[in-house]
Amino acid sequence: MAEGANEQTGLQTPDSRLQTPDSRLQTPFDALLVVSFGGPEGLDDVMPFLANVLRGRNVPPSRMREVAHHYELFGGVSPINEQNRRLINALRRELDARGPRLPVYWGNRNWHPLLAGTLRRMRDDGIRNALAFVTSAYSSYSGCRQYREDIERARASVGADAPRVEKLRAFFNHPGFVNPNVERLRAALEAVPAERRAGAHVAFTAHSIPSAMAAGCEYERQLLETCRLVAEGAGRDDQWRLVFQSRSGPPTQAWLEPDIREHLRALKEAGASDVIVAPVGFISDHMEVLYDLDTEARKLAEDTGLNMIRAATVGTHPEFVSMIRELILERTDAGVPRRALGTLPPAHDACPADCCLSGATRPTS
C-alpha cells in the first residue's frame, strides 16, 4: 500500500504538501487544456457528430443509424458535455483557491468545442505551453494515443505558433481516482437489502476494445488493478469480475470479453439475486453509461429477475478534482510525490514512440 494510506479503510489520506496554496510555483506551463470525447447537444448534431467519430472507418450506414437511435432516445443530447462543464467549473474553483492559478480551456475530439478552435483561442490569448488533462484514466490507443494524435493534428492546423501541449499521466491507480470509486461502490452496496448484501456480486465495467489493440497496451492490466483496489477498499475482495460493454466492429473481430449482458445472464443462471454494476472504466455518466448500462443492461436484469444497482462514477467528487490539481503539481514542482496505490507504478509522463499503438498498426515480431 502506498505511503499515506489509511490501513483500516484502504483509502489514501491527502499528502500535506498538497494542502496549501502556493503562488510561488515557478512553472513553464501557462494553461490547462481539458480534452474529452465530445457529444451532440441536440437532434441536429447527432449525425454530424457520428460522422466525426467514424471518419476513416468502414462502418455500414445501418450501424450508424443504430447508434444514432441511442442518442435520439435522449433528445439527441449526450450528457458528456454538461458533465465536462461541471468538472471544469469545479477544477477552476480548485485552482483559484489552492493554485497554481492556470486558465482552464476545453477542447473535444469529436464535437464542439473542437480542439483546433480551442487551440486557436489559446494561441490568441498568448498561451505557449499547456498541460492536457484527458478524461480517460487508462492507457490504450483510443484512451490515450488517439487523443495525443488529435492534439497534434489540431496544432498542425493552427500553425507554427500553436501552443505546445503535454499530456498528464494516466491516473488509473491514483488514490484520487480509486478512493471516490470505493465510496461509490460502498454507497451502491448499501442499497442492497441487508440480509442479501453479503451475497451481492460486483461487475466492474469498462469499454471493450479489440483484442489486437489490447495486446499492445496496458489497458486490461490497469483495469484489473483498479478493480482490485476498489473491491478491496470496499471490503469486497471476492465476488467481483471485470466485464466489458459498448463493443462495436464486425462480429468476426475479437474484442475483450465477457460482455456485461452475458455476465448478467450467467450470474442469474448461477443463482445470484443482486449485482452492483460499477463503471470504473469511465469518469462520468455519459451516453455509454446512460444507454448501455442504465437502459440495455437494466432491462435485461429486470427481465431475468436480477436486482441490478448501478454505482455512480467519480464525476466531480472533490478528491477527484483535487487529483487533477495534484497531477499538475507533479509536473510543475519537483517536490510533489507521484502517488499510486497497489502494485503497479505510476504511469509515465512522456509516452514512448511505440506506446499504445492501434492493433492495425502495431508491429509484429
N, C-alpha and C positions, 0 to 999 in steps of 0.2 A: 504494500500500500504506500502511496506517495507521501512525502513529508507534509505534515499539517493535517492528515486525515483524522477524522474522529473514529476511533476504533470501535465504539459502541454502535454507531449508526452506519458506518461506511461512507458518510458524507464528508466532503472536503471543507475545512474551515478556511476562510479567506486569509491570504498572506498579509501581514501587517504593512508590508511595503506598498500594497495596492490600495490602502485605505485613505491616504492623504492626498489632496490635490497638490500638484507640483507644477507651478507655472514656469519653473526654471529649466524644464526639459528642453534640451537642445536637440532638435530633430531635423534631418534633411527632408522630411516629408511635410507637405503643406496642405494635405486634404485626405479625406477618407472617401472611397468610392464603394458603395454597396451595389453588388452585382447580383442580379437574380434572373429567373427564367422569363418572367413576364406572363401576362394573361389578358384575355379580352375583357372589356368592361361594358359590353352591350352586344346585342344580336348581330349588328352590322360588323362588329370586329372579329367574329368567330372565324370565318373562312379566311380572311387575310392573315390572321394570327396563325392558323394552322398551316397556311402556305409558307409562312416564315419558318415554322418549326420543321416542316417536312421538306424544305428546299434541298434538292440534290438527292433525295431518297426516292426509290421506286415504290411508292405507296399507291395502291389502287384507289380510285375516286370513291369506291364504296366504303373503304376503310376510313377515309377522311370524313365522309358523311356520318359514319357511325360515331366517330369521336366528336364531331360537331354536335350531334344529338345530346351527348352528355352535358355539354355546355348549355344547350338550349333548354334543358330541363331546369336550369337555374337562371333563366332570363338572359343567357349569353354572358353572364358575369362570373369570372373566376375570382375567388376571394384573395388570391395571392397578392395583387397589387395593394389592396387596402391593408392587408397584414404587413406588407413591407412598409407602408406609410407609418403604421403604428410602431414598428420596430425602429425605423429611422427617427421618429419623434422621441422615443424613449432613449435612443442612443445619443441624440443631440443633448437631451437633458443631462445624461450621464457625463458626457464630455464637458459640458458647460460647468457642471458642478465640481468635477474632480480632475479635469484635464486629461490629456492635452487638448487644448481648445482648437480642434481642427474643424473646418467646414465639412459637412457631410453631403455628398452628391449621390445620385441614384441613377443607374442605367441597367436596362434589361437586354437580354439576348434576343428576345422574340417579339416584344411589343413595347409600346411607349410607356415610359421614356426610354428610347433605344440608346444603346451605348454610344454610337457615333455622335448623336446630338448632344448627349451629356458631356462627352469629351471635348466637343467644340465649345460648349459653355464654360467648361473648366479652363480651357486654354484662354478664352476671352477674359476670364476672371483672374488670369495671371498665375494659375496653378501650374507647377512644373513637375512635382514629384508626389505621386499619390500612392497610398496603400489601398488594396482592394479587399473587402470582406465579401466572399462568395457564400450565398445562402445554401451551402451544401457541406455537410460535416465530414464526408468520406472522400477517399481517393479513387477515382475511376475516370475513364475518358469523358463520359457525359457529365460527371460531377466535378471535374477539375480541369483536365487538359482542354476540353472544348471551350470552357469559359476563358481560359488563357488565350486560346486561339482567336476567339471572338473579340477579346480586348485588343489584341494586336491587329486584327483586321480593322477594327474601328479606329485605332490610332493611325493606321496607314491611310484611311480615308480622310482623316483630319489633316494629315501632312506632317512635315518635319518638325513643326513646333507643337505637336500634340504632347500632352503631359506623359511622362514616364509613369507606368503603373506596375507595382509589385504586389502579388497576391499574399495575403496572410495564410498561415498554415491551416491544414485540415484539423478539426477540433473534436474528432470522434471520442477521444479519451480524456478530454479536458474536464476537470471537475465542474466547470461552469455549464457544461452540456449534460454530463452524466447525472449530477445531483438533481436538477429540475426534472429529468426523466424519471428518477427514482420517486420524487414527490408525486408526479402524475400517475405512476403505476400504483403507488400506495393509495392514492385517492380513489382510483378505479376499483381496487380490491375492496375498499370499504363499502362499495356499492353492492357487493355480493352478500346475500344473506349470511349472517354469522355462522350458522350451522353448516353451510356449504363452502365457506371461504377457503378452508384448508385444501379442498379438492379442486379448486379453480385452476384451470390451465392458463398460461400466458403465451400468446402468439405475438412475437415481435415481428413487425413487417417493415419491408423496405422495397424500393423499386427494383424489379428484376432487370438484369442486363444480359446480353448474350454471353454464353459460356466462354466463347473465344475472347471476348473483351475482359471478362473476369479473370481469365488466366494470365493477363498481362498487367494486373494491378493488385492492390491490397484491399480492394473493396470488401470482399466477403470476410476476409480475416479481421478487418477493422470492425465490421458489423458484429461479428461473433463476440469480439472483445467488449463492445458497447453493451450488447445484450447480457453478457455475463456480469458485467459491472452493475448494470441496472437491476438485474434479477437479484444479485447478492445484496445490494443496497436496500432492496425492498423485502428482504427475507424470503426470497423465492429461489433458492439455489437449484431446485429441481422443478419439474413440471413446466418447463418453458421450451420454446423452439423458435428459431429464426425461420420465417417463411417469407414469400415474395408476392408482389402484386404488380398490376399495371403493365404486364408484359405486352409487347407488340411484335410485329415482324411475322414472317411466314412460319407456319407450324413445323416446317422441316428444319428450322434453325433451333439449335439447343439454347435455352435460356436457363438462368438459375431457378431452381425449384426447391420445395413444393410451392404451388400457388396457394394463396390464403383460402380460396374456396375449397380446394382439395383437402386442405388441412382441417377445415371446419367439418367437412363430411367425415373424415377419418376420426376426429375427436368424438363426434356423435355416435358413430358406429362402435367406438370403444367404450361407450357408456358415460361420456362426460356430460355434465349438466351446465357448467359455466366456463366461459372463456373470456379473458381480457385480451383485447387486441390493442397492442401498443405500437404505434407507427414511429419507431425510433429512427427510421431512415429519412424522416422529414423533420423540418424545424417548425412548420406551421400547417394549419388545417386547410391546405389548398385543394384544388379540384380532385386530384387523385386520392386524397383522403375523403373528401366530401362524397364523391361518386363511388369509387372502387370499394371503399370500406363502409361508409355510412349509408350507402344505398344498396349496392350489389351484395356485399358480404352480409350486411344486416338482414336483407331479405332472405338469403339462403339460411341464415341462422334461425330466423323466425319460422321459415317453412319446415325446418327439421326439428324445431323444439329446443334449440340450444340457446341458452341465455348468454348473449354477447354484450359485453360492455367495452366501449372504446375509450382508451386512455387518451388524454389530451396531449398535444405536442408542446414543446417548450415555449413557443410563441414569444411573448415579451416578459417572460419570467425575469425578475430583477437580477438573479445570479447569472442568467444567460447574457443579458445586456452588459453586465459588468465584465463578463468573459471577453466580449468583443473589445472593450477598453484594454483589458489585460493583454490580448493578442497584439494590440497596437503598441503597448508599452514594451513588450518583448523585443520589438524592432527598433525602438527609439531610446531605450535605457538599458545599457548592458548589465545593470544590476538586477533586473527583474527576472525571476526564475521562469523557466519553461515548464509549467506544471502539467502532469499527466497522471492518471490513475491506472492501475493494472500493470500488466507485464510488458506491454508494447511501449516503445519510446515515443516522445512527441514527434509528430510528423515534421518533415523537413520544411524549411522556408523556400529555398530555391529548388525547383523541380529539375531533376536530371533530364537530359535531352530525350531519353527513351522512356520517360515516366508516363504511365497511364495511356499508352498508345491504344488506338482503336483496334479491335480484333481483326479488322480488314487490312490494317497496315502494319501490324506487329510483326517484326521479323521472326522467321522460324530458323531453328538450328538444324 
